[in-house]
Amino acid sequence: MSDIGLTYQDMHDAGDHLIAEHERMERELDDLKTYVDNLVEDGYVTAESSKAFQESYEEFSAGVKQTLEGMQGMGNFLHAAADGFEEQDISLKNAIQGN
């Protein structure tokens, strides 16, 4: 039973995918914020509740963006882990060969 099995490129690909999805989702959140802003300026205007809705949406959006930063961090981790494993493997090979 092996204790480790990995493919550096698969890890880099997954890291790239997580980072790209983070960026895509942030753009989508920005688009949705613009949509909500326009709504409360023109389509949903009340003395109190529309403002409260907008504030609530901004709070929600900020929380989602904070969560998405975790996704980017996970992508960065995969890149660093792949690089670290590859460097360690080369270092072990060099030690075995007496380099």
A tleap script that builds the chain and sets N, CA, C and O, in Angstrom:
source leaprc.protein.ff14SB
mol = sequence {
  NMET SER ASP ILE GLY LEU THR TYR GLN ASP
  MET HIE ASP ALA GLY ASP HIE LEU ILE ALA
  GLU HIE GLU ARG MET GLU ARG GLU LEU ASP
  ASP LEU LYS THR TYR VAL ASP ASN LEU VAL
  GLU ASP GLY TYR VAL THR ALA GLU SER SER
  LYS ALA PHE GLN GLU SER TYR GLU GLU PHE
  SER ALA GLY VAL LYS GLN THR LEU GLU GLY
  MET GLN GLY MET GLY ASN PHE LEU HIE ALA
  ALA ALA ASP GLY PHE GLU GLU GLN ASP ILE
  SER LEU LYS ASN ALA ILE GLN GLY CASN
}
set mol.1.N position { 0.842 -1.175 0.000 }
set mol.1.CA position { 0.000 0.000 0.000 }
set mol.1.C position { 0.887 1.239 0.000 }
set mol.1.O position { 1.759 1.388 0.857 }
set mol.2.N position { 0.664 2.115 -0.952 }
set mol.2.CA position { 1.514 3.300 -1.032 }
set mol.2.C position { 1.041 4.367 -0.054 }
set mol.2.O position { -0.152 4.504 0.220 }
set mol.3.N position { 2.002 5.115 0.462 }
set mol.3.CA position { 1.693 6.206 1.374 }
set mol.3.C position { 1.526 7.528 0.639 }
set mol.3.O position { 0.993 8.491 1.190 }
set mol.4.N position { 1.983 7.569 -0.600 }
set mol.4.CA position { 1.866 8.807 -1.365 }
set mol.4.C position { 1.731 8.479 -2.843 }
set mol.4.O position { 2.365 7.556 -3.352 }
set mol.5.N position { 0.927 9.222 -3.493 }
set mol.5.CA position { 0.771 9.125 -4.936 }
set mol.5.C position { 0.227 10.446 -5.434 }
set mol.5.O position { -0.865 10.854 -5.036 }
set mol.6.N position { 0.956 11.112 -6.285 }
set mol.6.CA position { 0.504 12.400 -6.781 }
set mol.6.C position { 1.087 12.674 -8.151 }
set mol.6.O position { 2.100 12.098 -8.548 }
set mol.7.N position { 0.429 13.557 -8.851 }
set mol.7.CA position { 0.902 14.022 -10.151 }
set mol.7.C position { 1.012 15.534 -10.053 }
set mol.7.O position { 0.014 16.224 -9.845 }
set mol.8.N position { 2.220 16.042 -10.202 }
set mol.8.CA position { 2.442 17.474 -10.034 }
set mol.8.C position { 1.529 18.288 -10.945 }
set mol.8.O position { 0.930 19.274 -10.514 }
set mol.9.N position { 1.426 17.874 -12.200 }
set mol.9.CA position { 0.611 18.636 -13.144 }
set mol.9.C position { -0.862 18.631 -12.746 }
set mol.9.O position { -1.547 19.643 -12.891 }
set mol.10.N position { -1.352 17.498 -12.244 }
set mol.10.CA position { -2.747 17.453 -11.784 }
set mol.10.C position { -2.970 18.445 -10.641 }
set mol.10.O position { -4.005 19.109 -10.577 }
set mol.11.N position { -1.998 18.536 -9.748 }
set mol.11.CA position { -2.114 19.474 -8.635 }
set mol.11.C position { -2.093 20.912 -9.140 }
set mol.11.O position { -2.869 21.747 -8.676 }
set mol.12.N position { -1.202 21.203 -10.091 }
set mol.12.CA position { -1.152 22.551 -10.668 }
set mol.12.C position { -2.438 22.866 -11.427 }
set mol.12.O position { -2.961 23.976 -11.334 }
set mol.13.N position { -2.944 21.892 -12.177 }
set mol.13.CA position { -4.197 22.102 -12.913 }
set mol.13.C position { -5.347 22.404 -11.952 }
set mol.13.O position { -6.151 23.304 -12.197 }
set mol.14.N position { -5.418 21.652 -10.867 }
set mol.14.CA position { -6.477 21.881 -9.881 }
set mol.14.C position { -6.315 23.255 -9.226 }
set mol.14.O position { -7.298 23.960 -9.003 }
set mol.15.N position { -5.080 23.626 -8.924 }
set mol.15.CA position { -4.822 24.950 -8.357 }
set mol.15.C position { -5.254 26.053 -9.308 }
set mol.15.O position { -5.892 27.023 -8.901 }
set mol.16.N position { -4.899 25.897 -10.587 }
set mol.16.CA position { -5.316 26.879 -11.596 }
set mol.16.C position { -6.832 26.965 -11.686 }
set mol.16.O position { -7.396 28.054 -11.799 }
set mol.17.N position { -7.486 25.813 -11.634 }
set mol.17.CA position { -8.946 25.784 -11.748 }
set mol.17.C position { -9.603 26.497 -10.561 }
set mol.17.O position { -10.530 27.285 -10.745 }
set mol.18.N position { -9.128 26.224 -9.359 }
set mol.18.CA position { -9.690 26.888 -8.180 }
set mol.18.C position { -9.496 28.400 -8.255 }
set mol.18.O position { -10.408 29.162 -7.934 }
set mol.19.N position { -8.320 28.830 -8.676 }
set mol.19.CA position { -8.043 30.269 -8.771 }
set mol.19.C position { -8.916 30.914 -9.843 }
set mol.19.O position { -9.462 31.997 -9.633 }
set mol.20.N position { -9.047 30.254 -10.988 }
set mol.20.CA position { -9.881 30.794 -12.069 }
set mol.20.C position { -11.348 30.881 -11.643 }
set mol.20.O position { -12.029 31.862 -11.944 }
set mol.21.N position { -11.826 29.857 -10.947 }
set mol.21.CA position { -13.217 29.882 -10.482 }
set mol.21.C position { -13.422 30.968 -9.430 }
set mol.21.O position { -14.474 31.606 -9.391 }
set mol.22.N position { -12.432 31.176 -8.587 }
set mol.22.CA position { -12.495 32.268 -7.610 }
set mol.22.C position { -12.684 33.596 -8.337 }
set mol.22.O position { -13.545 34.396 -7.969 }
set mol.23.N position { -11.876 33.824 -9.368 }
set mol.23.CA position { -11.952 35.078 -10.115 }
set mol.23.C position { -13.291 35.208 -10.836 }
set mol.23.O position { -13.880 36.289 -10.856 }
set mol.24.N position { -13.778 34.115 -11.429 }
set mol.24.CA position { -15.056 34.138 -12.145 }
set mol.24.C position { -16.201 34.448 -11.179 }
set mol.24.O position { -17.080 35.256 -11.480 }
set mol.25.N position { -16.177 33.797 -10.017 }
set mol.25.CA position { -17.250 34.004 -9.046 }
set mol.25.C position { -17.222 35.421 -8.476 }
set mol.25.O position { -18.275 35.998 -8.206 }
set mol.26.N position { -16.037 35.982 -8.293 }
set mol.26.CA position { -15.956 37.367 -7.819 }
set mol.26.C position { -16.541 38.325 -8.847 }
set mol.26.O position { -17.249 39.267 -8.489 }
set mol.27.N position { -16.248 38.088 -10.126 }
set mol.27.CA position { -16.839 38.928 -11.178 }
set mol.27.C position { -18.362 38.804 -11.166 }
set mol.27.O position { -19.075 39.797 -11.310 }
set mol.28.N position { -18.848 37.582 -10.992 }
set mol.28.CA position { -20.296 37.359 -10.943 }
set mol.28.C position { -20.919 38.093 -9.754 }
set mol.28.O position { -21.987 38.691 -9.885 }
set mol.29.N position { -20.262 38.050 -8.608 }
set mol.29.CA position { -20.766 38.783 -7.441 }
set mol.29.C position { -20.807 40.284 -7.696 }
set mol.29.O position { -21.751 40.963 -7.292 }
set mol.30.N position { -19.783 40.799 -8.366 }
set mol.30.CA position { -19.773 42.224 -8.701 }
set mol.30.C position { -20.930 42.569 -9.634 }
set mol.30.O position { -21.583 43.599 -9.466 }
set mol.31.N position { -21.181 41.707 -10.616 }
set mol.31.CA position { -22.311 41.922 -11.529 }
set mol.31.C position { -23.636 41.894 -10.771 }
set mol.31.O position { -24.521 42.711 -11.025 }
set mol.32.N position { -23.766 40.958 -9.846 }
set mol.32.CA position { -24.994 40.865 -9.058 }
set mol.32.C position { -25.179 42.086 -8.157 }
set mol.32.O position { -26.302 42.551 -7.960 }
set mol.33.N position { -24.086 42.600 -7.615 }
set mol.33.CA position { -24.177 43.803 -6.787 }
set mol.33.C position { -24.682 44.972 -7.620 }
set mol.33.O position { -25.530 45.740 -7.168 }
set mol.34.N position { -24.161 45.109 -8.837 }
set mol.34.CA position { -24.642 46.163 -9.734 }
set mol.34.C position { -26.129 45.985 -10.008 }
set mol.34.O position { -26.884 46.957 -10.023 }
set mol.35.N position { -26.544 44.750 -10.223 }
set mol.35.CA position { -27.955 44.451 -10.476 }
set mol.35.C position { -28.823 44.863 -9.286 }
set mol.35.O position { -29.863 45.499 -9.458 }
set mol.36.N position { -28.390 44.497 -8.088 }
set mol.36.CA position { -29.145 44.850 -6.881 }
set mol.36.C position { -29.139 46.366 -6.673 }
set mol.36.O position { -30.162 46.947 -6.311 }
set mol.37.N position { -27.993 47.004 -6.900 }
set mol.37.CA position { -27.925 48.463 -6.767 }
set mol.37.C position { -28.925 49.140 -7.703 }
set mol.37.O position { -29.629 50.068 -7.307 }
set mol.38.N position { -28.978 48.668 -8.941 }
set mol.38.CA position { -29.926 49.231 -9.903 }
set mol.38.C position { -31.366 48.966 -9.474 }
set mol.38.O position { -32.238 49.819 -9.640 }
set mol.39.N position { -31.606 47.790 -8.929 }
set mol.39.CA position { -32.952 47.450 -8.475 }
set mol.39.C position { -33.433 48.413 -7.398 }
set mol.39.O position { -34.551 48.922 -7.472 }
set mol.40.N position { -32.596 48.662 -6.401 }
set mol.40.CA position { -33.036 49.511 -5.290 }
set mol.40.C position { -33.014 50.996 -5.647 }
set mol.40.O position { -33.508 51.827 -4.886 }
set mol.41.N position { -32.448 51.327 -6.790 }
set mol.41.CA position { -32.511 52.706 -7.271 }
set mol.41.C position { -33.748 52.948 -8.126 }
set mol.41.O position { -34.229 54.077 -8.222 }
set mol.42.N position { -34.269 51.878 -8.755 }
set mol.42.CA position { -35.332 52.098 -9.727 }
set mol.42.C position { -36.519 51.147 -9.591 }
set mol.42.O position { -37.660 51.579 -9.753 }
set mol.43.N position { -36.287 49.876 -9.301 }
set mol.43.CA position { -37.374 48.904 -9.338 }
set mol.43.C position { -37.932 48.504 -7.986 }
set mol.43.O position { -39.039 47.972 -7.904 }
set mol.44.N position { -37.189 48.751 -6.937 }
set mol.44.CA position { -37.629 48.401 -5.580 }
set mol.44.C position { -37.206 49.552 -4.678 }
set mol.44.O position { -36.154 49.504 -4.040 }
set mol.45.N position { -38.033 50.576 -4.635 }
set mol.45.CA position { -37.715 51.774 -3.874 }
set mol.45.C position { -38.798 51.973 -2.819 }
set mol.45.O position { -39.967 52.194 -3.138 }
set mol.46.N position { -38.384 51.891 -1.562 }
set mol.46.CA position { -39.291 52.150 -0.442 }
set mol.46.C position { -38.569 53.057 0.544 }
set mol.46.O position { -37.375 53.327 0.407 }
set mol.47.N position { -39.303 53.511 1.521 }
set mol.47.CA position { -38.699 54.386 2.526 }
set mol.47.C position { -37.661 53.649 3.368 }
set mol.47.O position { -36.662 54.242 3.777 }
set mol.48.N position { -37.884 52.375 3.628 }
set mol.48.CA position { -36.999 51.656 4.544 }
set mol.48.C position { -36.512 50.305 4.024 }
set mol.48.O position { -35.310 50.038 4.042 }
set mol.49.N position { -37.417 49.456 3.565 }
set mol.49.CA position { -37.035 48.061 3.291 }
set mol.49.C position { -36.073 47.906 2.121 }
set mol.49.O position { -35.242 46.998 2.139 }
set mol.50.N position { -36.156 48.755 1.111 }
set mol.50.CA position { -35.224 48.611 -0.015 }
set mol.50.C position { -33.794 48.904 0.434 }
set mol.50.O position { -32.853 48.236 0.006 }
set mol.51.N position { -33.640 49.907 1.297 }
set mol.51.CA position { -32.303 50.215 1.832 }
set mol.51.C position { -31.792 49.060 2.690 }
set mol.51.O position { -30.624 48.681 2.609 }
set mol.52.N position { -32.673 48.512 3.502 }
set mol.52.CA position { -32.287 47.375 4.349 }
set mol.52.C position { -31.914 46.174 3.493 }
set mol.52.O position { -30.968 45.451 3.807 }
set mol.53.N position { -32.659 45.961 2.412 }
set mol.53.CA position { -32.346 44.858 1.508 }
set mol.53.C position { -30.968 45.049 0.895 }
set mol.53.O position { -30.177 44.108 0.837 }
set mol.54.N position { -30.677 46.267 0.437 }
set mol.54.CA position { -29.376 46.541 -0.170 }
set mol.54.C position { -28.247 46.327 0.843 }
set mol.54.O position { -27.225 45.728 0.510 }
set mol.55.N position { -28.424 46.804 2.053 }
set mol.55.CA position { -27.408 46.608 3.093 }
set mol.55.C position { -27.213 45.127 3.392 }
set mol.55.O position { -26.085 44.666 3.568 }
set mol.56.N position { -28.300 44.396 3.449 }
set mol.56.CA position { -28.221 42.957 3.701 }
set mol.56.C position { -27.496 42.251 2.568 }
set mol.56.O position { -26.690 41.352 2.807 }
set mol.57.N position { -27.779 42.653 1.340 }
set mol.57.CA position { -27.104 42.032 0.197 }
set mol.57.C position { -25.611 42.345 0.224 }
set mol.57.O position { -24.792 41.471 -0.062 }
set mol.58.N position { -25.251 43.574 0.561 }
set mol.58.CA position { -23.833 43.941 0.628 }
set mol.58.C position { -23.108 43.118 1.689 }
set mol.58.O position { -21.972 42.691 1.480 }
set mol.59.N position { -23.756 42.898 2.815 }
set mol.59.CA position { -23.174 42.068 3.879 }
set mol.59.C position { -23.010 40.624 3.400 }
set mol.59.O position { -21.971 40.002 3.623 }
set mol.60.N position { -24.032 40.106 2.748 }
set mol.60.CA position { -23.972 38.755 2.185 }
set mol.60.C position { -22.835 38.648 1.178 }
set mol.60.O position { -22.048 37.702 1.220 }
set mol.61.N position { -22.753 39.616 0.275 }
set mol.61.CA position { -21.732 39.597 -0.772 }
set mol.61.C position { -20.325 39.644 -0.177 }
set mol.61.O position { -19.426 38.948 -0.649 }
set mol.62.N position { -20.136 40.457 0.850 }
set mol.62.CA position { -18.827 40.538 1.509 }
set mol.62.C position { -18.457 39.197 2.134 }
set mol.62.O position { -17.300 38.783 2.072 }
set mol.63.N position { -19.427 38.519 2.733 }
set mol.63.CA position { -19.165 37.203 3.319 }
set mol.63.C position { -18.794 36.175 2.269 }
set mol.63.O position { -17.895 35.361 2.479 }
set mol.64.N position { -19.484 36.210 1.142 }
set mol.64.CA position { -19.168 35.273 0.060 }
set mol.64.C position { -17.770 35.553 -0.476 }
set mol.64.O position { -17.010 34.620 -0.735 }
set mol.65.N position { -17.421 36.829 -0.648 }
set mol.65.CA position { -16.080 37.165 -1.145 }
set mol.65.C position { -15.004 36.672 -0.184 }
set mol.65.O position { -13.950 36.203 -0.615 }
set mol.66.N position { -15.265 36.775 1.102 }
set mol.66.CA position { -14.300 36.281 2.086 }
set mol.66.C position { -14.146 34.766 1.953 }
set mol.66.O position { -13.036 34.241 2.037 }
set mol.67.N position { -15.249 34.075 1.746 }
set mol.67.CA position { -15.202 32.626 1.543 }
set mol.67.C position { -14.432 32.293 0.275 }
set mol.67.O position { -13.648 31.345 0.252 }
set mol.68.N position { -14.654 33.067 -0.777 }
set mol.68.CA position { -13.968 32.815 -2.042 }
set mol.68.C position { -12.463 33.020 -1.924 }
set mol.68.O position { -11.693 32.375 -2.636 }
set mol.69.N position { -12.040 33.904 -1.038 }
set mol.69.CA position { -10.607 34.074 -0.807 }
set mol.69.C position { -9.998 32.765 -0.310 }
set mol.69.O position { -8.844 32.457 -0.607 }
set mol.70.N position { -10.781 31.999 0.448 }
set mol.70.CA position { -10.326 30.681 0.886 }
set mol.70.C position { -10.109 29.753 -0.293 }
set mol.70.O position { -9.179 28.946 -0.289 }
set mol.71.N position { -10.965 29.862 -1.307 }
set mol.71.CA position { -10.807 29.037 -2.504 }
set mol.71.C position { -9.508 29.388 -3.222 }
set mol.71.O position { -8.786 28.503 -3.682 }
set mol.72.N position { -9.218 30.679 -3.314 }
set mol.72.CA position { -7.965 31.093 -3.936 }
set mol.72.C position { -6.781 30.584 -3.116 }
set mol.72.O position { -5.783 30.132 -3.677 }
set mol.73.N position { -6.891 30.656 -1.800 }
set mol.73.CA position { -5.831 30.144 -0.934 }
set mol.73.C position { -5.603 28.655 -1.125 }
set mol.73.O position { -4.466 28.187 -1.083 }
set mol.74.N position { -6.679 27.913 -1.334 }
set mol.74.CA position { -6.537 26.471 -1.574 }
set mol.74.C position { -5.833 26.218 -2.907 }
set mol.74.O position { -5.009 25.310 -3.016 }
set mol.75.N position { -6.158 27.019 -3.912 }
set mol.75.CA position { -5.474 26.892 -5.199 }
set mol.75.C position { -3.991 27.192 -5.065 }
set mol.75.O position { -3.153 26.475 -5.613 }
set mol.76.N position { -3.669 28.256 -4.333 }
set mol.76.CA position { -2.260 28.599 -4.106 }
set mol.76.C position { -1.547 27.501 -3.329 }
set mol.76.O position { -0.383 27.201 -3.593 }
set mol.77.N position { -2.252 26.898 -2.364 }
set mol.77.CA position { -1.663 25.799 -1.605 }
set mol.77.C position { -1.306 24.634 -2.521 }
set mol.77.O position { -0.225 24.058 -2.398 }
set mol.78.N position { -2.204 24.284 -3.436 }
set mol.78.CA position { -1.923 23.161 -4.344 }
set mol.78.C position { -0.678 23.425 -5.177 }
set mol.78.O position { 0.128 22.520 -5.397 }
set mol.79.N position { -0.518 24.657 -5.640 }
set mol.79.CA position { 0.699 24.998 -6.394 }
set mol.79.C position { 1.941 24.839 -5.514 }
set mol.79.O position { 2.933 24.238 -5.926 }
set mol.80.N position { 1.872 25.379 -4.308 }
set mol.80.CA position { 3.022 25.304 -3.402 }
set mol.80.C position { 3.319 23.861 -3.008 }
set mol.80.O position { 4.483 23.469 -2.931 }
set mol.81.N position { 2.282 23.070 -2.759 }
set mol.81.CA position { 2.491 21.671 -2.381 }
set mol.81.C position { 3.115 20.886 -3.529 }
set mol.81.O position { 4.036 20.098 -3.312 }
set mol.82.N position { 2.623 21.092 -4.740 }
set mol.82.CA position { 3.194 20.390 -5.899 }
set mol.82.C position { 4.661 20.759 -6.062 }
set mol.82.O position { 5.506 19.889 -6.271 }
set mol.83.N position { 4.961 22.049 -5.966 }
set mol.83.CA position { 6.355 22.489 -6.087 }
set mol.83.C position { 7.209 21.901 -4.967 }
set mol.83.O position { 8.330 21.454 -5.209 }
set mol.84.N position { 6.684 21.901 -3.752 }
set mol.84.CA position { 7.434 21.363 -2.620 }
set mol.84.C position { 7.707 19.876 -2.750 }
set mol.84.O position { 8.818 19.420 -2.478 }
set mol.85.N position { 6.693 19.110 -3.167 }
set mol.85.CA position { 6.898 17.673 -3.366 }
set mol.85.C position { 7.922 17.412 -4.464 }
set mol.85.O position { 8.778 16.537 -4.332 }
set mol.86.N position { 7.828 18.176 -5.546 }
set mol.86.CA position { 8.764 17.972 -6.651 }
set mol.86.C position { 10.189 18.315 -6.222 }
set mol.86.O position { 11.126 17.584 -6.544 }
set mol.87.N position { 10.359 19.418 -5.501 }
set mol.87.CA position { 11.687 19.802 -5.013 }
set mol.87.C position { 12.236 18.755 -4.047 }
set mol.87.O position { 13.420 18.423 -4.097 }
set mol.88.N position { 11.383 18.237 -3.173 }
set mol.88.CA position { 11.818 17.210 -2.222 }
set mol.88.C position { 12.228 15.938 -2.949 }
set mol.88.O position { 13.221 15.307 -2.587 }
set mol.89.N position { 11.476 15.561 -3.963 }
set mol.89.CA position { 11.797 14.366 -4.737 }
set mol.89.C position { 13.155 14.513 -5.415 }
set mol.89.O position { 13.958 13.580 -5.416 }
set mol.90.N position { 13.408 15.683 -5.990 }
set mol.90.CA position { 14.703 15.939 -6.638 }
set mol.90.C position { 15.815 15.933 -5.598 }
set mol.90.O position { 16.894 15.395 -5.844 }
set mol.91.N position { 15.559 16.526 -4.441 }
set mol.91.CA position { 16.549 16.551 -3.370 }
set mol.91.C position { 16.882 15.138 -2.890 }
set mol.91.O position { 18.046 14.825 -2.642 }
set mol.92.N position { 15.870 14.290 -2.760 }
set mol.92.CA position { 16.108 12.900 -2.354 }
set mol.92.C position { 16.914 12.149 -3.411 }
set mol.92.O position { 17.819 11.381 -3.085 }
set mol.93.N position { 16.577 12.378 -4.679 }
set mol.93.CA position { 17.332 11.742 -5.764 }
set mol.93.C position { 18.795 12.165 -5.702 }
set mol.93.O position { 19.691 11.329 -5.820 }
set mol.94.N position { 19.040 13.462 -5.517 }
set mol.94.CA position { 20.412 13.964 -5.446 }
set mol.94.C position { 21.155 13.386 -4.246 }
set mol.94.O position { 22.344 13.084 -4.341 }
set mol.95.N position { 20.466 13.230 -3.123 }
set mol.95.CA position { 21.099 12.644 -1.940 }
set mol.95.C position { 21.465 11.187 -2.195 }
set mol.95.O position { 22.524 10.723 -1.773 }
set mol.96.N position { 20.590 10.475 -2.881 }
set mol.96.CA position { 20.868 9.071 -3.196 }
set mol.96.C position { 22.065 8.961 -4.121 }
set mol.96.O position { 22.897 8.065 -3.979 }
set mol.97.N position { 22.143 9.884 -5.071 }
set mol.97.CA position { 23.233 9.852 -6.047 }
set mol.97.C position { 24.499 10.512 -5.521 }
set mol.97.O position { 25.524 10.516 -6.203 }
set mol.98.N position { 24.438 11.062 -4.328 }
set mol.98.CA position { 25.607 11.696 -3.734 }
set mol.98.C position { 25.911 13.057 -4.322 }
set mol.98.O position { 27.054 13.511 -4.265 }
set mol.99.N position { 24.917 13.714 -4.886 }
set mol.99.CA position { 25.126 15.051 -5.485 }
set mol.99.C position { 24.940 16.143 -4.468 }
set mol.99.O position { 25.077 17.322 -4.796 }
savepdb mol mol.pdb
quit
